[in-house]
Amino acid sequence: MSTITLSSIPDLTSAVGVPRLAAIEYPLGYLLGQPGDRMGQTAVLRSTLQALAEIREPGSVSHLPFEWPASARRLSARPPKTPPISKYLLRHPWLIPNLFSREVPAPNQSELEPQQAGASAS
């Protein structure tokens, strides 16, 4: 089965040896397009599938013909609340390599509980 990767960071993505790569100039978190833009998202998906059908050489990159619209530059890909894993890794950055090797430590129960009012943050 043939596969293709859609990426907005093609240099990094191609460095890991993906078989086929569709590069798009969209911000991280919005690879298919703006939220609610069904036509735009469908166009990106169709273009990606077309690239899958056309790429013949392993490791090839197809640059998709899309630009992020100026009207959407204010969109934020950040979640409204910081994910717990992000908070944990900010406090324990030396554990980031473990994440990549899939050796994620279980956090202490005290790290999962919300801080009480007046308690100092670590």
C-alpha positions, 0 to 999 in steps of 0.5 A: 500500500502506498503512503504519503505524508502531508507536512508544513515542515518538509525539510524536517519531514523528508529528513526522517525518510518518508516514502512520499511527501506533500509539502504545504505552506500552512501553519502547524495544526492547520495542515488541511486548512482553516476550521470549517472551510470544507471546500478548502480542506477537500481541495488540500486532501484531493491535491495530496491524494493526487500527489500520491498517485503521481509521485514515482520515486521514493523520497520525492516531495510534491509542493502543493499549490496552496497559500495560507490566506491573509484573513486567517493569520490570526488563528491560533493553533494553541489549545485553550488550556495547556495540556498536562504533558506540556506542563510536565515536560516544561518542569522536567525537560531532561525527560524529553528524549524519553518521550521520543523513545516511548519511555514516558514516565508515569507522573507522581500523583501530586503532579496530577492534582491541581495546586491549592490556593497560596501554594507556590508553583514549581 
